[in-house]
Each structure stands twice: as structure tokens, then as C-alpha cells.
Amino acid sequence: MDGFEFLKAYEQLELAQRQSVIIIMLTTSLNPQDIEKVEQANITGLLNKPLTEAALKSILAEHFEA
């Protein structure tokens, strides 16, 4: 299952199951069609690979620290 297949399956879940989930997709794709698919999905964010330590710290601070 690739990321797009996952997002399609995820969207089939009931809203109650998706409400507390944070999804940040990592991609190497610069294809505008791929980016558009991700932007239309109901996810928290999109980052380009490679994932840096600074980007990871930012994600953790924004979504998991009080």
C-alpha cells in the first residue's frame, strides 16, 4: 500500500475514528498532480523528504507539546 492508497482507505473511516489522528505525509514527489492529491486529502500536512531534525522538532512542538 502506498501513501495514496492509504489516504483513500483512511477517508473511508468514520469521522469519529479520524478526528484525533494527525497525518503528516512525507514525499519526494514534486509532481503537481501528486501534491494536489495530498492537498485535497483531509490530512494535517505535507513535507518534502529528507525529513530534517528541525522539521521533526517543529511538528512535535506544534502537535504534541502542551
C-alpha positions as CSV (number, residue, x, y, z in Angstrom):
1,M,0.0,0.0,0.0
2,D,1.5,3.3,-1.0
3,G,0.7,6.7,0.6
4,F,-2.2,7.5,-1.8
5,E,-3.8,4.1,-1.3
6,F,-3.5,4.7,2.5
7,L,-5.2,8.1,2.2
8,K,-8.0,6.5,0.1
9,A,-8.6,3.9,2.8
10,Y,-8.3,6.4,5.6
11,E,-11.0,8.6,4.1
12,Q,-13.4,5.6,4.3
13,L,-13.2,5.6,8.1
14,E,-15.9,7.2,10.0
15,L,-15.3,10.8,11.1
16,A,-15.2,9.8,14.8
17,Q,-12.3,7.5,14.0
18,R,-10.4,10.2,12.1
19,Q,-10.9,13.2,14.5
20,S,-7.9,12.6,16.8
21,V,-5.5,11.4,14.1
22,I,-2.6,13.6,12.9
23,I,-1.2,12.6,9.5
24,I,1.8,14.4,8.0
25,M,2.8,12.9,4.7
26,L,6.4,12.8,3.6
27,T,7.1,12.8,-0.1
28,T,9.9,13.0,-2.6
29,S,7.5,13.9,-5.4
30,L,7.5,17.3,-6.9
31,N,4.7,16.2,-9.4
32,P,2.0,18.9,-9.2
33,Q,-0.7,16.2,-9.6
34,D,0.7,14.3,-6.5
35,I,0.9,17.5,-4.5
36,E,-2.7,18.4,-5.4
37,K,-4.0,14.9,-4.4
38,V,-2.3,15.3,-1.0
39,E,-3.7,18.9,-0.5
40,Q,-7.2,17.6,-1.2
41,A,-6.9,14.9,1.4
42,N,-8.0,15.6,4.9
43,I,-4.5,15.4,6.5
44,T,-2.6,17.7,8.8
45,G,0.4,18.4,6.5
46,L,2.8,17.6,3.8
47,L,6.6,17.7,4.0
48,N,9.3,17.0,1.4
49,K,12.0,14.5,2.1
50,P,14.5,14.4,3.5
51,L,13.0,15.0,6.9
52,T,15.3,17.2,8.9
53,E,15.7,17.3,12.6
54,A,14.4,20.9,12.6
55,A,11.2,19.9,10.7
56,L,10.6,17.0,13.1
57,K,11.1,19.2,16.1
58,S,8.6,21.7,14.7
59,I,6.0,19.0,14.0
60,L,6.4,17.6,17.6
61,A,6.2,21.1,19.1
62,E,3.1,22.1,17.1
63,H,1.1,18.9,17.6
64,F,2.3,17.1,20.7
65,E,3.6,19.6,23.3
66,A,1.3,21.4,25.7
